[in-house]
Amino acid sequence: MSQLHNELKKEFQLERLILFSDAVFAIAITLLIIEIRVPDFHENVSDTALLQALGHLTPKFIGFIISFLLIGLYWSVHHRMFGFVTSYDARLRFLNLLFLFFIVLMPFSTGFYSEYAGSELFAKQLKVPMTFYVLNFAMAGLVNYSMWRYITNPKHKLAEPPIDIQVAKFAKARALLVPLIFLMMLPVAYLFNVMYAVYIPMLIPIVIRISKRWIAKKHGTPNKIVHRK
């Protein structure tokens, strides 16, 4: 009876951790749009003026869309990851909290980067907003990779049954792709031109698709992912 009580208690605590994480993701992804202010005209308002104002907001909308998709991707990965987890410890709790720290920071880094994007970013070759933005997303990706490494290690006994070796390899390889692609923006921006660096995140879905095929061809298709529920 005591063992059953402990198992139910641990499962309840794990549910709390997952629900808290989901709430943080939901708030962060909602805050992204708050950074985009509605054009405010007290006089001389016209369709032409409104279209021009929306045109000036284009860099912010692009930053919003990219960040929305990436936060959504990280939420999906987090959901998949904790589908394997049947137990947790203090280290996993810390890694999860650190991961959420960088998720919460994304609305600010996106707003900071988008504010100086566009012609001003290209004309003045501003690198600080881009660097802050890149490091934010790269750190989130690296912590995500660390969680995958920790969870997939059988000696920690956080996933029962243990995660298939091929599934673990595939998950860890994919977890590294996003931060590595983002970090590529910095040498391109500092050594060549900021304008070229801006378009590098567009490579993410292409590289993920190519790497998925390559890993499947080299190591075999990972076993079907089975979630805890």
C-alpha positions, -999 to +999 in steps of 0.1 A: +000+000+000+028+024+009+047+015-024+015+022-044+010+055-025+046+066-033+042+057-070+010+077-072+026+106-054+056+106-078+033+104-108+012+133-094+044+154-089+056+146-125+022+157-138+026+190-119+060+195-135+046+189-170+015+211-164+037+239-151+059+236-182+029+237-205+017+268-188+050+285-193+050+276-230+015+290-234+024+323-218+056+327-237+040+320-271+012+345-263+036+372-252+052+372-286+023+391-302+022+417-274+056+430-287+038+441-319+019+473-313-012+483-333-005+514-355-018+544-337-031+573-357-049+602-340-053+622-372-047+620-409-056+583-409-060+566-442-058+532-458-025+543-474-010+554-441-022+522-424-007+500-451+026+519-448+025+514-410+019+477-415+048+476-439+071+490-412+059+461-389+069+434-414+102+426-397+084+422-364+058+399-379+086+378-395+103+376-361+070+367-345+063+339-370+098+324-367+097+325-329+061+312-327+071+282-349+103+275-329+085+278-295+058+255-309+086+231-320+102+232-286+068+225-269+062+196-292+097+182-285+092+187-247+058+169-250+074+140-268+103+139-244+082+137-213+061+110-229+090+087-221+096+100-186+082+079-158+102+093-129+123+124-122+150+137-099+164+171-088+187+173-118+160+168-144+138+194-125+167+219-127+174+212-164+137+216-171+135+249-152+166+262-170+151+252-203+119+272-194+140+302-185+153+305-220+117+299-233+104+328-212+132+350-225+122+345-261+095+372-263+120+398-252+148+386-274+124+384-304+111+419-297+146+433-292+158+417-324+127+427-344+128+463-332+161+469-350+155+445-379+149+456-415+167+485-432+182+498-399+198+464-391+212+461-426+223+497-430+241+500-397+251+463-396+237+460-360+249+428-344+240+431-307+202+425-312+210+395-335+236+381-311+212+383-281+185+366-302+207+339-315+222+331-281+188+328-265+176+302-290+209+284-291+210+281-253+174+267-253+184+242-278+215+231-260+196+227-227+170+207-246+199+185-259+212+181-223+177+169-211+176+143-239+211+131-229+201+128-193+167+111-198+180+086-224+208+075-201+196+041-186+216+045-154+193+074-143+162+052-146+140+081-156+123+062-184+108+027-179+112+008-201+145+024-212+143+044-244+154+025-275+190+033-285+181+043-321+153+066-308+177+082-283+204+088-310+178+103-334+164+126-307+198+139-295+210+145-331+178+164-339+181+184-307+215+197-317+205+209-352+185+240-342+211+256-319+239+248-343+220+264-372+213+295-351+249+298-340+259+298-377+243+332-379+270+348-358+301+341-379+282+350-410+270+383-395+304+392-380+326+381-409+304+388-439+271+406-437+242+408-413+217+405-442+230+370-451+228+358-415+191+368-412+180+341-436+199+312-421+170+300-397+151+292-429+174+263-433+161+246-401+132+227-416+153+217-447+182+205-426+159+186-402+143+168-431+176+159-447+191+148-414+161+127-406+165+108-439+202+104-434+199+091-399+172+067-409+193+055-438+224+051-417+210+037-384+176+025-395+142+040-389+138+046-351+112+025-334+077+040-330+076+065-302+054+052-273+043+078-248+036+073-212-001+078-217 
